[in-house]
Amino acid sequence: MTEQPDDTSVEVYELRARLWARAHAEAARAVVAMLLGGRVVSVELWSGPPVGGRVQLAEDDGDAPLSDHGLVRRVALLLAGPIAETIALSPAGAIANEPASMAAHVLVEGMRDPSAIDLDTDLGKVAQLLAAHFGPAGEAPAAAASDHLPLGVEECLREHWEGVQMVVAALLRTGRLTEDDFRGLVALALPNAPTADLLGALPERTAGG
């Protein structure tokens, strides 16, 4: 007779899965921020409940109007978390670019019908940013950006996955990385890593968009 897991063991497994996913999300955000020229002040992970985390940067765009570079930077940081979570939770042999495709699908649906997406999630925020940037007349370039930007972020993450994993391991061990902690890990895992260039993934706005 097969033993059924008790409620406690199921809860522990689910907590570990959520922590694993969230650690990858925060580590990915920190690494992408660094690759885009940002200065990471701290990276945190907590077990809750609920499970949570954050990346603190030295600079914050806040609600200021965004240049194209600023928009791409903010979108990339928002996309990095959910894409990294999908990569981390995918089984061995999963199809490359599937995490980006899944994110792109959610973004397109969210821009067409805002009620189809939770606007408080990272992907919901990206959908709002792209819709506002391209405007009502910019459906085609907005859809193109929804394809290209997640793909660019996934490629960036996979290229630097070793660094993401090192940050994940440290977060799971300590729960918080200072700026010096993070820089030390990055120096080991990603020496001389070039600055990521994702600006080309943002199509031009149409006239009147």
JOSULZI-V514969 format. One record per residue. N is the residue number from 1. RES is the residue in one letter. PSI is psi in whole degrees, -180 to 180 (NA if undefined). D_FIRST is the distance of its C-alpha to the first C-alpha in Angstrom with 1 decimal. Layout:
n=N res=RES psi=PSI d_first=D_FIRST
n=N res=RES psi=PSI d_first=D_FIRST
This chain:
n=1 res=M psi=130 d_first=0.0
n=2 res=T psi=130 d_first=3.8
n=3 res=E psi=134 d_first=6.4
n=4 res=Q psi=136 d_first=9.3
n=5 res=P psi=141 d_first=12.6
n=6 res=D psi=171 d_first=15.0
n=7 res=D psi=-36 d_first=18.5
n=8 res=T psi=-43 d_first=20.3
n=9 res=S psi=-35 d_first=18.5
n=10 res=V psi=-43 d_first=19.0
n=11 res=E psi=-40 d_first=22.7
n=12 res=V psi=-43 d_first=23.2
n=13 res=Y psi=-45 d_first=22.1
n=14 res=E psi=-39 d_first=24.3
n=15 res=L psi=-44 d_first=27.2
n=16 res=R psi=-40 d_first=27.1
n=17 res=A psi=-42 d_first=27.2
n=18 res=R psi=-41 d_first=30.1
n=19 res=L psi=-43 d_first=31.9
n=20 res=W psi=-47 d_first=31.5
n=21 res=A psi=-46 d_first=32.9
n=22 res=R psi=-36 d_first=35.7
n=23 res=A psi=-41 d_first=36.7
n=24 res=H psi=-38 d_first=37.3
n=25 res=A psi=-49 d_first=39.2
n=26 res=E psi=-39 d_first=41.6
n=27 res=A psi=-43 d_first=42.0
n=28 res=A psi=-42 d_first=42.9
n=29 res=R psi=-42 d_first=45.4
n=30 res=A psi=-44 d_first=47.0
n=31 res=V psi=-44 d_first=47.3
n=32 res=V psi=-40 d_first=48.7
n=33 res=A psi=-45 d_first=51.1
n=34 res=M psi=-43 d_first=52.4
n=35 res=L psi=-22 d_first=52.8
n=36 res=L psi=11 d_first=54.8
n=37 res=G psi=8 d_first=57.1
n=38 res=G psi=160 d_first=55.7
n=39 res=R psi=114 d_first=55.6
n=40 res=V psi=120 d_first=52.2
n=41 res=V psi=-38 d_first=52.8
n=42 res=S psi=157 d_first=49.2
n=43 res=V psi=130 d_first=45.6
n=44 res=E psi=152 d_first=43.1
n=45 res=L psi=132 d_first=39.4
n=46 res=W psi=151 d_first=37.9
n=47 res=S psi=-9 d_first=34.4
n=48 res=G psi=-143 d_first=35.6
n=49 res=P psi=149 d_first=34.2
n=50 res=P psi=164 d_first=35.0
n=51 res=V psi=139 d_first=34.8
n=52 res=G psi=-179 d_first=38.3
n=53 res=G psi=171 d_first=40.9
n=54 res=R psi=157 d_first=44.4
n=55 res=V psi=125 d_first=47.0
n=56 res=Q psi=127 d_first=50.5
n=57 res=L psi=154 d_first=53.4
n=58 res=A psi=-29 d_first=57.0
n=59 res=E psi=147 d_first=58.3
n=60 res=D psi=125 d_first=57.1
n=61 res=D psi=-23 d_first=58.6
n=62 res=G psi=-136 d_first=57.9
n=63 res=D psi=14 d_first=59.4
n=64 res=A psi=150 d_first=62.2
n=65 res=P psi=141 d_first=63.0
n=66 res=L psi=135 d_first=61.2
n=67 res=S psi=172 d_first=62.9
n=68 res=D psi=-42 d_first=61.1
n=69 res=H psi=-43 d_first=60.0
n=70 res=G psi=-39 d_first=58.8
n=71 res=L psi=-47 d_first=56.9
n=72 res=V psi=-41 d_first=55.1
n=73 res=R psi=-47 d_first=54.3
n=74 res=R psi=-42 d_first=52.8
n=75 res=V psi=-43 d_first=50.9
n=76 res=A psi=-41 d_first=49.5
n=77 res=L psi=-37 d_first=48.3
n=78 res=L psi=-38 d_first=46.6
n=79 res=L psi=-31 d_first=45.0
n=80 res=A psi=-40 d_first=43.9
n=81 res=G psi=-61 d_first=41.1
n=82 res=P psi=-34 d_first=39.1
n=83 res=I psi=-42 d_first=39.7
n=84 res=A psi=-39 d_first=38.5
n=85 res=E psi=-42 d_first=35.4
n=86 res=T psi=-42 d_first=34.6
n=87 res=I psi=-46 d_first=35.3
n=88 res=A psi=-32 d_first=33.1
n=89 res=L psi=-2 d_first=30.1
n=90 res=S psi=145 d_first=30.6
n=91 res=P psi=162 d_first=28.3
n=92 res=A psi=140 d_first=30.0
n=93 res=G psi=9 d_first=32.4
n=94 res=A psi=152 d_first=33.2
n=95 res=I psi=130 d_first=36.6
n=96 res=A psi=146 d_first=39.5
n=97 res=N psi=-2 d_first=41.4
n=98 res=E psi=-41 d_first=38.6
n=99 res=P psi=-41 d_first=38.5
n=100 res=A psi=-40 d_first=42.3
n=101 res=S psi=-41 d_first=42.0
n=102 res=M psi=-43 d_first=39.4
n=103 res=A psi=-42 d_first=41.8
n=104 res=A psi=-41 d_first=44.8
n=105 res=H psi=-45 d_first=43.3
n=106 res=V psi=-41 d_first=42.7
n=107 res=L psi=-46 d_first=46.2
n=108 res=V psi=-46 d_first=47.9
n=109 res=E psi=-39 d_first=46.1
n=110 res=G psi=-35 d_first=47.0
n=111 res=M psi=-33 d_first=50.6
n=112 res=R psi=-38 d_first=50.9
n=113 res=D psi=94 d_first=49.2
n=114 res=P psi=-25 d_first=48.9
n=115 res=S psi=-11 d_first=46.7
n=116 res=A psi=-2 d_first=44.0
n=117 res=I psi=147 d_first=43.4
n=118 res=D psi=110 d_first=42.9
n=119 res=L psi=-11 d_first=46.3
n=120 res=D psi=-8 d_first=45.1
n=121 res=T psi=169 d_first=42.7
n=122 res=D psi=-45 d_first=44.1
n=123 res=L psi=-34 d_first=44.1
n=124 res=G psi=-40 d_first=45.8
n=125 res=K psi=-39 d_first=48.5
n=126 res=V psi=-44 d_first=49.1
n=127 res=A psi=-41 d_first=49.5
n=128 res=Q psi=-42 d_first=52.1
n=129 res=L psi=-45 d_first=53.9
n=130 res=L psi=-40 d_first=54.3
n=131 res=A psi=-41 d_first=55.3
n=132 res=A psi=-37 d_first=57.9
n=133 res=H psi=-45 d_first=59.2
n=134 res=F psi=-21 d_first=59.7
n=135 res=G psi=175 d_first=60.7
n=136 res=P psi=-30 d_first=60.6
n=137 res=A psi=-1 d_first=62.6
n=138 res=G psi=37 d_first=60.3
n=139 res=E psi=-42 d_first=57.2
n=140 res=A psi=-52 d_first=57.5
n=141 res=P psi=-30 d_first=57.9
n=142 res=A psi=-42 d_first=55.2
n=143 res=A psi=-39 d_first=52.7
n=144 res=A psi=-42 d_first=53.8
n=145 res=A psi=-36 d_first=53.3
n=146 res=S psi=-26 d_first=49.8
n=147 res=D psi=-49 d_first=49.0
n=148 res=H psi=-41 d_first=51.0
n=149 res=L psi=-47 d_first=50.2
n=150 res=P psi=-38 d_first=46.4
n=151 res=L psi=-44 d_first=46.8
n=152 res=G psi=-40 d_first=49.2
n=153 res=V psi=-43 d_first=47.0
n=154 res=E psi=-43 d_first=44.0
n=155 res=E psi=-41 d_first=46.2
n=156 res=C psi=-45 d_first=47.6
n=157 res=L psi=-44 d_first=44.1
n=158 res=R psi=-35 d_first=42.8
n=159 res=E psi=-31 d_first=46.1
n=160 res=H psi=29 d_first=45.7
n=161 res=W psi=-32 d_first=41.9
n=162 res=E psi=-42 d_first=42.1
n=163 res=G psi=-42 d_first=44.2
n=164 res=V psi=-45 d_first=41.8
n=165 res=Q psi=-36 d_first=38.9
n=166 res=M psi=-40 d_first=41.1
n=167 res=V psi=-40 d_first=41.8
n=168 res=V psi=-50 d_first=38.2
n=169 res=A psi=-42 d_first=37.3
n=170 res=A psi=-39 d_first=40.2
n=171 res=L psi=-44 d_first=39.3
n=172 res=L psi=-27 d_first=35.7
n=173 res=R psi=-42 d_first=37.2
n=174 res=T psi=-24 d_first=40.2
n=175 res=G psi=-18 d_first=40.0
n=176 res=R psi=135 d_first=43.6
n=177 res=L psi=129 d_first=46.0
n=178 res=T psi=175 d_first=49.8
n=179 res=E psi=-43 d_first=52.2
n=180 res=D psi=-40 d_first=52.8
n=181 res=D psi=-50 d_first=49.1
n=182 res=F psi=-46 d_first=48.7
n=183 res=R psi=-36 d_first=51.8
n=184 res=G psi=-43 d_first=50.8
n=185 res=L psi=-44 d_first=47.5
n=186 res=V psi=-39 d_first=49.2
n=187 res=A psi=-34 d_first=52.0
n=188 res=L psi=-44 d_first=49.4
n=189 res=A psi=-33 d_first=47.3
n=190 res=L psi=59 d_first=49.9
n=191 res=P psi=133 d_first=53.3
n=192 res=N psi=31 d_first=56.1
n=193 res=A psi=130 d_first=53.8
n=194 res=P psi=153 d_first=56.1
n=195 res=T psi=132 d_first=56.4
n=196 res=A psi=143 d_first=54.4
n=197 res=D psi=98 d_first=56.6
n=198 res=L psi=1 d_first=54.8
n=199 res=L psi=-33 d_first=58.0
n=200 res=G psi=-14 d_first=58.5
n=201 res=A psi=-3 d_first=55.3
n=202 res=L psi=108 d_first=57.1
n=203 res=P psi=158 d_first=59.2
n=204 res=E psi=149 d_first=62.6
n=205 res=R psi=146 d_first=63.1
n=206 res=T psi=159 d_first=65.1
n=207 res=A psi=130 d_first=68.5
n=208 res=G psi=-1 d_first=68.1
n=209 res=G psi=NA d_first=64.5
